[in-house]
């Protein structure tokens, strides 16, 4: 019977791109969260359409060979990660499969003809996150809550520790929540747009151990914040700075445009590819330092640089890839739209005595056609939305000898690869997926292309 509330036994035969188990009932698809291929589950239909339904698990009747016991007691509720119940090995297989599906369906590419390398797996599937940003809220009893939103909701799952984040954050999360509660600082209410504190964010330099704490507030007037910040700095040796970010918008954006140093340093130092980098509160930096370094190593090995090249790094951020590669080539160019990121990039270049790099601030599609020099290699690491059509057109006009496309979103990667290859201008020479975000559905990819 196809109606809401019906309870049935369902065998899970696949896992969707969104991370849910997939089964079939009466020739219709049923999505089942917190399940994995091979599970036999008793489920209840909750949300029905003509062709599919969403359901909830009532009981796992026969666990899959790919199922593991989650390392977190709220793993089935918290939206911070989706796959703690799935073995690490099978997570990698699923990510490879999801990438291939996107390239085939959206990119129209023939999978059997593509040069895939085995997925890069993280040495640490837990404790790897170098940054956390928790929304703040109040429980029905008025207690402070900090955690991740429950999947497909804005209900906060309260946390005092998290097995996926760097272990240094656990003590800080618990005790800083207590201090905020004692201070009785008002907490932002997204329904009424009243209150002060919106998010609690922490960033750690994995190689230095330095921690930066940032409070995101709707207003800069947080009573006695400097006094409390100085207490935190004196209490926690690894904590080197406390920042306040002002976000007055009504949307879901986490950080506002202005960040102020309350006490201590406004940044942490990270050692990456033998360079010392400064990372600020809202600096984009890969969430998994060790895996990002491995990805950079793959890029350098594949390019086989001779030292005479000019390399352009579009969407360069703070120079994470630009600066290590600049040491291996004649000239490096970085393009970045965010002013604060570019300030860090300039500083990082100077601090590491790298003088053969030039940075431009602005949109890639506006700067790319005005460059006076033709790069030999172009590195693309765009946001989730991928490259604009203008950028793709310009790449096909410039015809750099080689392209390196780093992507965190298979559908937009597939769309862009289709445009780059369908005219015959570029040919894919290697596709390297990477498990940058263990315990989640996210898959990172590096695609190497050459002009032909």
N, C-alpha and C positions, 0 to 999 in steps of 0.2 A: 504494500500500500504506500503510495507516494503522498504523504502528508506530514505536516509538522508534528513532532512528538513521537513519531513511530520509532521503536527500538528494534534494532536488527543486528545480526552478526555480519561482519564485513571483513574480507581479506584485503589487506593493503598490497597493491601491486606496483606502486610507483610513489615517487615523492615529487611534488610540484616545485616550480621555480620559487614560489613564495615560502617553501619549507614544509608544507602540509603533506601528510600522507594522502594517497589517492586510491580509492576503491570504486567498484561499479555495482550498482543495484538497479535492476530492471532496465538495463542498457543506458543508465544515466550515471554520471560521475558524481562521486561523493567525496568531498574534501574533509580530512580528519586531522586536526592538529595533534602534535605530540605522538605521532605514530611513524613507522618506517616500513619500508618494503619487507614483506614476510610476516608482519603482525596479523594475527586474527583478533579482532576487537569487537566488543559489544558497544554500539554507538547509538546516539539518539539524534534524529534529524531535527535541525533547528531552523534553518533558513533555506527555503526551497524556491527554485526557478524551474522552468520547463525542462532544461537540459542538465541541471546540476543542483547539488545541495551542499550546504555546510552542516557539520555535525559536531557533537562533543563526545569524547570518549567516556564511557561508563566503566569499562573494565578491559584489560588486555587478557584475552583468553589463552592465547598462545604467543609468547614473545618471539620476535624475529631473531635470527642469528646476528643481525646487525645492531640489535638493541643493547644499550648499556645503561647502567644505573646513573642518573644525573648526579653531578657533583654539587648541586645547589638544591636546597629544599624548596625553593620557589620557582624552579626551572620551568614547570608547566604553566606558570602564571605570568612570569616576567617576560617582557618583550625585548629585553636586552640581548638575548641570544635564543635561537630556536632549536638547536640540534644537540643539546647536551645528552639526549637519550640515544644518539646515534654514534656508533664507533668512529674513531678518527679516520680509519682507513676508508670506510664507506662514505664518509663525508667528502673525502677527496674525489672519490669516484662519481658521486652525485654532482659535484661542482664541474668536473670535466664534462659530464653528460649534459648539464644545463647550458654550458658554454657552446657545445657542439649543436644543441638544439636551436639555440638562438642564431648561430651562424648559418644553419641550414634554412630555418623558417623565415628569418628576417633578412639575412644577407643573401639568400639564394645561392649559397656556396655548396660545392660538392665536397662533403666531409671526407670521403675516402681519398680525395686528391690533395688534401691539405696536410702540411708537415707539422703534426702535433708532437710536442715533447711531453713526457710524463709530468704531472702536476708537481710543483714544488711544495713540499710539506713542511710545516713549521716544526722545529724541534720541541717547542713548548706549546701544547694545545690549551694550557691554562696559565693564568698569571702573566699574560703577555701585554695586556693593554697599558699603554703609557699615558693615556688620557681618559678621564671619566668626566661626564657632565650630567649631573642629576637634577631633574626638576624637584622643586620643593613644594610641599603642601601640608595641610592639616588633616588629621583624622577626625572622625565624628566627635571624638572626645577632646579634641584640641591639641593632641600630641603632634609634634613635628614629624613629617615624613620626608624621606629622600630616597629615591630609587629610580627605576625605569618604569615607563608606562606599560601597563598590561597591553598585550597585542590588540591592535585595532580599537584602542580606547585612550582616554586621557585619565584613566584611573591609575594612581601611583602604587606600584608594588614596593612597599617599604623594605629597605635593605640596611643591614649593618655591616655586611661584608659581601664580597662577590668573588667567586673563584676564577673569573676570567681576567679581572683587573690585577695590576701589579700589587703584590702583597703589602707594600708599604702604605697603600691607600686604606686598608681595612681599619687600622687603629684610628687614623685621622677621621674617617667617615663617621665612626661611632661617637668619638668624643667631640668633634666639632658640631655634630647635630645636638649633642647635649648642651654645648655652650650657646648655640643659637636659641635653644629652648629657654635656657636660663636668662638670656638677655631679653627675651620676650619681643624680639624684633618681629614686626608684622610680616606675614607671608602673602605674596601676591596671589590674587584670586583671578583666574583668567575669565571667569564669567562676569564679574563686576568691574574688573580692571582696577582694583584697589589693592593696597598693600605694597610692601617693599621688595623683599627678597624673592627672586624667581628661580635661580639655579645655583647649585654648588658645583664648581669645577675644579679638578686637580690634574696637574701635569707633572710628569717625572722624567728627568734625564736618566735613562736606563743605565748608562755607563758612568754617570757622575753621582747618581742617587739624589740629586737636588730636586726638591718638590716646590711647585708654585701653586698657591691656593687662590682661586678667584671666585668672588661672589658676584652674581649678576642681580642687579637691583633696578627697579623702575624709577628710582630717584637716588641722587647722590648723598642725601642726608640720612645716613644710617647712624643712629645715636651710639656714641662711644665706640665706633668701629676701630679707630686707631688704637685705642687702649686695649681692646680685645685682640687685635692683630699682633701687637707687641707681646702679649701674653702667649699667643700661639707660637710666635717665633722663638721665644725663650724656652718653651716647653718641648718643642719638637726639633731636634738638631738638624734633620734633613730638610725641614721647611725653611726656605731661604727668602720667600716673599709672599706678600698678600696683596692682591689687586682687587679693585672694584670696577666692574663693567656696568655701564648705564644702558639699559634697554627700555625705551618708553613705547615701543611698538605694541600693537595688539595682536600680532600674528604669532606664528610658531617659531620664528627666528630666535635662536638662543642668545647670541651676543649682539649688543648694540654697537654703534660706531665709535664710542669713546671708552677707553680703559685707563684707569688711574692707579698709580702705585700708592697703596695705603701705608705700607711699611716693608722694609727690606728691598730686595731686588725685584724688578718687574719682569724678570725672565729666568729661565733655567738654561744651563749649558748641557749640551748633549755631544757625545763623541760619535761621529758617524763617518765611516769610510776614512778614518784617520784624520778627520777634520773636526774642529770644535765649532759647533753651531749654537746660536742663540735661538731659543724658542719662547714666544710670548703666549699670552692667554688665548688669543684667537688665531695663532699661527697654524696654518695647515701643515701637518707633518704626519706621515703614515703612522697608524695606530700601533703597528707592530715593528719596532725598530730593527730587530734582528732580521725579520723577513724582508723588510725594505732594503736592507744592506745586501741580502742575497740576490734580490731582484736587480739591484745596481750591478752586482758582479756579473750576472748573466748578460746584461746589456753590454757591458764593457767587453766581455769575452766574445760575444757574437759580432760586435762591430769591428774587432781587430784593428783598432786605430793605429795609425802610423805616426802620428804627431804633426802632420801637415794639414789636418782637416780644420774646417770651420763648422762648428756644431751650434745649432739653434735649439734652445729649449723653450718651447711654447708652454704657457701656463706654468712657469718655473717656480712659483712660490718663493720660498726663502733660499732657493738655490740648492735644494737637496740633491738633485741629480746634476745640475749645472756645474757646481763647483768641483766635485770629484772628477768629472769628465774634463773640465777645463785644464786640469793638470796634465792631461794626456794629449791635448790637441794644440794647434796653433792659436785658435781664437774660439771663444764661446760667447753666445748671445742669449740673454734671457728676456722673456716677455711675461709680464705679470700685471694684472689689473688692480690688485689690492695694494694700496699705498703702504700700509704697515708691513706687509710681507716683503715688499721691495726694499724698505728700509733695513729689514733684517738681512736681506740678501746682500746689500751693499756692505753692511757691517761684517757679515760672515766672510765675504771676499777679502776685505781689508785685514781682518783678524788672522786669516790663514795665508796672507801674503800672496793672493792670487790676483794678478794684474792684467790678465789677458781676457777678461770677461767684461761685457757691456750689457747693461740692463735697460729695458724700456718699459715705461708704465703705460698701460692702456689695453684696449681690446686687441686680441691677436689679429682679427680680420682688418683692423684699421692700421696696424703697424707692419704686418707682414708684407703688403705690396709696396711699402715705401722704403724697405731696407735696400741699401746701396750695394750690399754684398750677397752673393748667392751661396747659401750654406750647402755643405756636402752631406750633412746629416741633420735631420729635423726630428726632435723628440716631442711627442705629443702626450700630455698627461692631463686631459681636460676634466671638468667636473662631470657629474653623472649624466648631464644632458648631452654630453659628447661635443663634437665640433660643429660649429654652425656651417650651413651650406656654403657661405662665403669663404670660410677657411678651407673647406674641401676643394672648392674651385681654384683657390690660390695655390694650394699644394700641387694640383695637377698642372698649373701653369709654371710654377717654379721648377718642378721636376728635380728635386734634390736626389742625389744618387741613392740615398737610403732614408727610410722613415722608421721610427720606433714609436708604436702606439701603445701607451700604457692605459689600461681601462679598468674601471671598477663596476661597469654596468654592461653586461653582455648584449642586451638589445640595442643600445646606442652604438656600441662597438660594431655590431653586425651591420647596422645601417650605414655607418661611415665606411666600413671595409667594402661594402657593395659599391659605393660611389667611387672609391679609390681604385677599385680593380675592374669595374665593368667596362671602362673605356680602354683597358689594356695598358694604361700608363704605369701602373704599379702591379707587382707580383708579390704574393705572400711567400716568404722564405722560411718562416718559423712561427709557430704559435706556442707560447709558453704560459700555461695557467699557473696560479700560485694561491695557496691556501693562506692568505694574509690574515683572515679573520676566522680562526677555528671556533667552532660551536655556533657559527652563524651561517646563513645561506649565501653570504657574499663571496664572490670569486673575483680575484684580480687576474688580469691577463696582460701579457706583453706580446705584441705582434710585430714582427720584423718584415718590412717590405723593401723591395728594391725597384728602381726605375728600369723600364725596359723599352 
